Amino acid sequence: MPTQSRRRKFYSKGDGPLKVLITGGYGFIGSHVAEYFFKEGYDVHILDDLSSGKKENIQFSHTFHHLSIDDAFCGEVFSYHSFHTVVHLAAQVSVAKSIENPLKDAQLNIVGLLNILQLAKTYGVKKFIFASSAAIYGNNVNIPLEETEQPNPISPYGLSKWIGEQYCTFESHASELETVCLRFSNVYGPRQTDEGEGGVISIFTSQILKNETLQVHGDGNQTRDFIYVEDVAAAIYRAAHSPVYGVFNLSTNTEESIRDILRYLEKFHGEKINYTFTKPREGDIYRSSLQNKRIGEILGWLPRYKLEEGLKKTYAWAKGGQQNINQANSI
């Protein structure tokens, strides 16, 4: 069972603890990352436009900058504060929306990234962590996928993430800024919502607690590489304190099927779950898993949470939230 991080303070040569800027810090993943850095003694700054992030996800002292990542005023944030690390999580994350509006996707995922990346270089940031995605691989069947596989994105979202990696890698070679690009597999955990591309686990959990019938696309045997959000936060923190740069898969290197998810959730729910099978969604891949050997060897990171344990914590969090909603509705 993972233990809570000790509270340590990392001090700069000047005064006070080191500062970290987390773009998209009020979001599902961002809030966990912010919490991890805070527990380790960092002065946490969050840059978020609140288009999807929620302030209530953060329950500790921090500094909030209400801006979009493509806003020119981001320069003022960097000029007033000396950040040691920038964790860039803010993005347009919907594959479907990227297809509907590739221009908006590029504005946030390419132009927005470039804005933050250039400011990090200009103002002497030591480490820049970029959240990439398994979507850059496309429909590659060489499971588990290694970082050496040729990217072949099949959506503007995947393409924008790949382009973002190229810009980060370029800066690592052209300047003193160390960039680390982490290709996330399927992240899940507390605070994830079922809105938009919320993820199958958050969607199923929400539907179960509302006594709704689940709609399973395909035969349920399709697989994904599910990684618990606290493992992601730990990997990002370790990357910020490792003298490396480059591209790494961030995954569990395991395949779990949708049927596995249903079986675990039914166990935690304590009663039969109703679900039906529908036709597969267009464009969905059948199998997905990322090799995590490189990040283990170079960063010394390994995931701590097995799927069953992570799902149990996620279900417990969602159940508590749903009970609070039910109580409020009964008043």
C-alpha positions as CSV (number, residue, x, y, z in Angstrom):
1,M,0.0,0.0,0.0
2,P,1.5,3.4,-1.0
3,T,2.5,5.6,1.9
4,Q,1.9,9.3,2.0
5,S,4.8,11.4,1.0
6,R,6.8,13.1,3.7
7,R,6.5,16.9,3.7
8,R,9.9,18.2,2.6
9,K,10.9,21.7,1.6
10,F,13.2,22.3,-1.4
11,Y,14.8,25.7,-1.2
12,S,16.3,27.7,-4.0
13,K,19.5,29.7,-3.6
14,G,17.3,32.7,-2.9
15,D,14.6,32.7,-0.3
16,G,11.7,30.3,0.3
17,P,10.8,26.9,-1.2
18,L,11.0,26.1,-4.8
19,K,8.1,27.0,-7.0
20,V,6.2,24.8,-9.4
21,L,3.7,26.0,-12.0
22,I,1.1,23.4,-13.0
23,T,-1.0,24.3,-16.0
24,G,-4.5,22.7,-15.8
25,G,-3.9,22.3,-12.0
26,Y,-7.5,22.3,-11.1
27,G,-8.2,19.3,-13.4
28,F,-8.4,15.6,-12.5
29,I,-4.7,14.8,-13.0
30,G,-3.5,18.3,-12.3
31,S,-5.0,18.5,-8.8
32,H,-3.3,15.2,-7.8
33,V,0.0,16.5,-9.2
34,A,-0.4,19.8,-7.3
35,E,-1.1,17.9,-4.1
36,Y,2.0,15.7,-4.5
37,F,4.3,18.7,-4.9
38,F,2.6,20.6,-2.0
39,K,3.2,17.6,0.3
40,E,6.9,17.6,-0.7
41,G,7.2,21.2,0.4
42,Y,6.8,23.1,-2.9
43,D,5.2,26.5,-3.3
44,V,2.4,25.5,-5.7
45,H,1.1,27.8,-8.5
46,I,-1.8,26.8,-10.7
47,L,-2.6,28.3,-14.1
48,D,-6.1,27.3,-15.2
49,D,-8.8,28.9,-17.3
50,L,-11.5,26.9,-15.4
51,S,-13.0,25.6,-18.6
52,S,-13.1,22.1,-17.1
53,G,-11.0,22.3,-13.9
54,K,-12.7,22.7,-10.5
55,K,-11.4,24.9,-7.7
56,E,-12.8,22.5,-5.1
57,N,-10.2,19.9,-6.3
58,I,-7.6,21.8,-4.4
59,Q,-7.8,22.0,-0.6
60,F,-4.5,23.5,0.4
61,S,-2.6,26.8,0.2
62,H,-1.5,27.8,-3.4
63,T,-1.4,30.6,-5.8
64,F,-4.0,30.8,-8.6
65,H,-3.5,32.4,-12.0
66,H,-6.8,32.6,-14.0
67,L,-5.5,32.4,-17.5
68,S,-5.6,30.3,-20.7
69,I,-2.3,28.8,-21.7
70,D,-2.3,30.8,-25.0
71,D,-2.8,34.1,-23.2
72,A,-0.1,36.7,-23.6
73,F,-0.5,37.6,-19.9
74,C,1.1,34.3,-19.0
75,G,4.4,36.2,-19.5
76,E,3.6,38.3,-16.4
77,V,3.2,35.2,-14.3
78,F,6.7,34.0,-15.3
79,S,8.3,37.4,-14.9
80,Y,7.0,37.8,-11.3
81,H,7.9,34.3,-10.1
82,S,11.0,32.1,-10.4
83,F,9.7,28.6,-11.2
84,H,11.9,25.6,-10.8
85,T,9.5,23.3,-12.6
86,V,6.6,23.6,-15.0
87,V,4.2,20.7,-15.4
88,H,2.2,21.3,-18.5
89,L,-1.1,19.4,-18.3
90,A,-3.6,22.0,-19.7
91,A,-4.9,20.9,-23.1
92,Q,-7.8,20.1,-25.3
93,V,-8.2,16.4,-24.5
94,S,-11.2,15.2,-26.5
95,V,-10.4,13.2,-29.6
96,A,-13.9,13.8,-30.9
97,K,-13.7,17.6,-30.4
98,S,-10.3,17.6,-32.1
99,I,-11.8,16.0,-35.2
100,E,-14.8,18.5,-35.1
101,N,-12.6,21.5,-34.6
102,P,-8.9,20.8,-35.4
103,L,-8.1,24.6,-35.4
104,K,-9.2,25.0,-31.7
105,D,-7.3,21.8,-30.9
106,A,-4.1,23.2,-32.4
107,Q,-4.6,26.6,-30.8
108,L,-4.5,25.0,-27.3
109,N,-2.3,22.0,-27.8
110,I,0.3,23.5,-30.1
111,V,0.2,27.3,-29.7
112,G,-0.7,27.1,-26.0
113,L,2.2,24.7,-25.4
114,L,4.6,26.9,-27.3
115,N,3.6,29.9,-25.3
116,I,4.3,28.1,-22.0
117,L,7.4,26.4,-23.3
118,Q,9.0,29.6,-24.6
119,L,8.3,31.4,-21.4
120,A,9.9,28.5,-19.4
121,K,13.0,28.8,-21.5
122,T,13.1,32.6,-21.3
123,Y,12.7,32.8,-17.5
124,G,15.2,30.1,-16.6
125,V,12.9,27.2,-15.6
126,K,15.0,24.1,-14.8
127,K,12.5,21.3,-15.7
128,F,9.5,21.2,-18.1
129,I,7.2,18.2,-17.9
130,F,4.9,17.7,-20.9
131,A,1.8,15.5,-20.7
132,S,1.7,13.6,-24.0
133,S,-0.5,10.6,-24.8
134,A,-0.7,7.1,-26.1
135,A,-2.8,8.6,-28.9
136,I,0.4,9.4,-30.8
137,Y,0.8,5.7,-31.6
138,G,-2.5,5.3,-33.5
139,N,-3.6,1.8,-34.4
140,N,-0.3,0.1,-33.8
141,V,-0.7,-3.6,-33.0
142,N,2.8,-4.2,-31.7
143,I,1.6,-4.6,-28.1
144,P,3.1,-3.5,-25.7
145,L,4.2,-0.4,-27.5
146,E,7.7,0.9,-27.0
147,E,8.9,4.5,-27.4
148,T,10.9,3.5,-30.5
149,E,7.7,2.7,-32.4
150,Q,6.9,5.1,-35.2
151,P,4.1,7.5,-34.2
152,N,1.1,7.3,-36.5
153,P,-1.7,9.4,-34.9
154,I,-5.2,9.0,-36.3
155,S,-6.7,12.2,-34.9
156,P,-5.8,15.9,-34.6
157,Y,-5.5,15.4,-30.9
158,G,-2.8,12.6,-31.3
159,L,-1.1,14.7,-33.9
160,S,-0.9,17.8,-31.7
161,K,0.6,15.8,-28.9
162,W,3.2,14.4,-31.2
163,I,4.1,17.8,-32.5
164,G,4.3,19.0,-28.9
165,E,6.9,16.3,-28.2
166,Q,9.0,17.5,-31.1
167,Y,9.0,21.1,-29.8
168,C,10.0,19.9,-26.3
169,T,12.7,17.7,-27.6
170,F,14.0,20.6,-29.8
171,E,14.3,22.9,-26.8
172,S,16.2,20.3,-24.8
173,H,18.8,20.2,-27.5
174,A,18.8,23.9,-28.3
175,S,18.7,25.4,-24.8
176,E,19.4,24.5,-21.1
177,L,15.8,23.7,-20.5
178,E,15.3,20.0,-19.6
179,T,12.1,18.7,-21.0
180,V,10.4,15.3,-20.2
181,C,7.5,14.1,-22.3
182,L,5.4,11.5,-20.7
183,R,3.0,9.4,-22.9
184,F,0.1,8.7,-20.6
185,S,-1.8,5.5,-20.9
186,N,-5.4,5.4,-19.6
187,V,-5.4,7.4,-16.3
188,Y,-8.2,6.9,-13.8
189,G,-8.9,7.7,-10.2
190,P,-10.7,10.0,-7.8
191,R,-11.9,13.4,-9.1
192,Q,-12.3,12.2,-12.7
193,T,-15.7,13.0,-14.0
194,D,-17.9,11.3,-16.6
195,E,-18.1,14.5,-18.7
196,G,-16.8,14.4,-22.3
197,E,-13.9,12.0,-22.7
198,G,-14.1,11.2,-19.0
199,G,-12.9,7.6,-19.2
200,V,-14.7,4.4,-19.1
201,I,-14.1,3.8,-15.4
202,S,-15.5,7.2,-14.2
203,I,-18.5,6.7,-16.6
204,F,-19.3,3.2,-15.4
205,T,-18.9,4.1,-11.8
206,S,-21.2,7.1,-12.1
207,Q,-23.8,5.0,-13.9
208,I,-23.6,2.2,-11.3
209,L,-24.2,4.6,-8.5
210,K,-27.2,6.0,-10.3
211,N,-28.6,2.5,-10.9
212,E,-28.4,3.0,-14.6
213,T,-27.8,0.3,-17.2
214,L,-24.3,0.4,-18.5
215,Q,-23.6,0.5,-22.3
216,V,-20.6,-1.5,-23.2
217,H,-19.2,-0.8,-26.6
218,G,-18.1,-3.9,-28.4
219,D,-17.8,-7.3,-26.8
220,G,-16.1,-6.1,-23.6
221,N,-12.8,-8.0,-24.3
222,Q,-11.1,-5.0,-25.6
223,T,-8.1,-4.0,-23.4
224,R,-6.5,-0.8,-22.1
225,D,-3.5,0.0,-19.9
226,F,-5.1,1.6,-16.9
227,I,-2.8,3.6,-14.6
228,Y,-3.9,5.1,-11.2
229,V,-3.6,8.8,-11.0
230,E,-1.4,8.8,-7.9
231,D,1.2,6.8,-9.8
232,V,1.1,9.4,-12.5
233,A,1.7,12.2,-9.9
234,A,4.6,10.3,-8.4
235,A,6.2,9.8,-11.8
236,I,5.9,13.4,-12.7
237,Y,7.5,14.4,-9.4
238,R,10.4,12.0,-9.9
239,A,10.9,13.3,-13.4
240,A,11.2,16.8,-12.0
241,H,14.1,15.8,-9.8
242,S,15.9,13.6,-12.3
243,P,18.7,15.0,-14.5
244,V,17.2,13.5,-17.7
245,Y,15.2,14.6,-20.7
246,G,13.4,12.8,-23.4
247,V,10.2,10.8,-24.1
248,F,8.9,8.1,-21.8
249,N,5.8,5.9,-21.7
250,L,3.9,6.3,-18.4
251,S,2.0,3.1,-18.0
252,T,1.6,-0.2,-16.1
253,N,2.6,-2.4,-19.0
254,T,-0.5,-4.5,-18.5
255,E,-3.7,-5.2,-20.4
256,E,-7.0,-5.2,-18.6
257,S,-10.3,-5.8,-20.4
258,I,-13.5,-3.9,-20.0
259,R,-15.0,-7.1,-18.6
260,D,-12.3,-7.1,-15.9
261,I,-13.4,-3.6,-14.9
262,L,-17.0,-4.7,-14.7
263,R,-16.1,-7.6,-12.5
264,Y,-14.1,-5.5,-10.0
265,L,-16.8,-2.8,-9.9
266,E,-19.5,-5.4,-9.3
267,K,-17.5,-6.8,-6.4
268,F,-17.2,-3.4,-4.7
269,H,-20.8,-2.5,-5.4
270,G,-21.9,-5.7,-3.7
271,E,-24.8,-6.5,-6.1
272,K,-25.4,-7.3,-9.8
273,I,-24.6,-4.6,-12.3
274,N,-26.9,-4.3,-15.3
275,Y,-25.2,-3.7,-18.6
276,T,-25.8,-4.3,-22.3
277,F,-23.4,-4.7,-25.3
278,T,-23.6,-2.3,-28.2
279,K,-21.7,-2.0,-31.4
280,P,-18.1,-0.9,-31.2
281,R,-17.4,2.8,-31.5
282,E,-15.9,3.9,-34.8
283,G,-12.1,4.4,-34.5
284,D,-11.7,2.6,-31.2
285,I,-8.6,0.3,-31.1
286,Y,-9.2,-3.2,-29.7
287,R,-6.0,-3.7,-27.7
288,S,-3.7,-1.1,-26.0
289,S,-0.7,-1.4,-23.7
290,L,2.5,0.6,-23.3
291,Q,5.9,-0.8,-22.4
292,N,7.2,1.0,-19.3
293,K,10.7,-0.6,-19.1
294,R,12.5,2.6,-20.1
295,I,11.0,4.8,-17.4
296,G,11.7,2.1,-14.9
297,E,15.4,1.8,-15.9
298,I,16.1,5.5,-16.3
299,L,13.8,7.2,-13.7
300,G,13.6,4.3,-11.3
301,W,9.8,4.6,-11.2
302,L,7.3,1.7,-11.1
303,P,3.6,1.8,-10.6
304,R,2.5,0.9,-7.1
305,Y,-1.2,0.4,-7.6
306,K,-2.7,-2.7,-9.1
307,L,-6.0,-2.2,-10.9
308,E,-8.2,-3.8,-8.2
309,E,-6.7,-1.5,-5.5
310,G,-7.0,1.6,-7.6
311,L,-10.6,0.8,-8.6
312,K,-11.5,0.2,-5.0
313,K,-10.3,3.7,-4.0
314,T,-11.9,5.3,-7.0
315,Y,-15.3,3.6,-6.3
316,A,-15.2,4.6,-2.6
317,W,-14.5,8.2,-3.6
318,A,-17.3,8.2,-6.2
319,K,-19.7,6.6,-3.7
320,G,-19.1,9.2,-1.1
321,G,-19.8,11.9,-3.6
322,Q,-23.0,10.3,-4.8
323,Q,-24.2,9.9,-1.2
324,N,-23.6,13.6,-0.6
325,I,-25.6,14.4,-3.7
326,N,-28.5,12.2,-2.7
327,Q,-28.6,13.7,0.8
328,A,-28.7,17.2,-0.7
329,N,-31.5,16.3,-3.1
330,S,-33.6,14.9,-0.2
331,I,-33.5,18.2,1.7
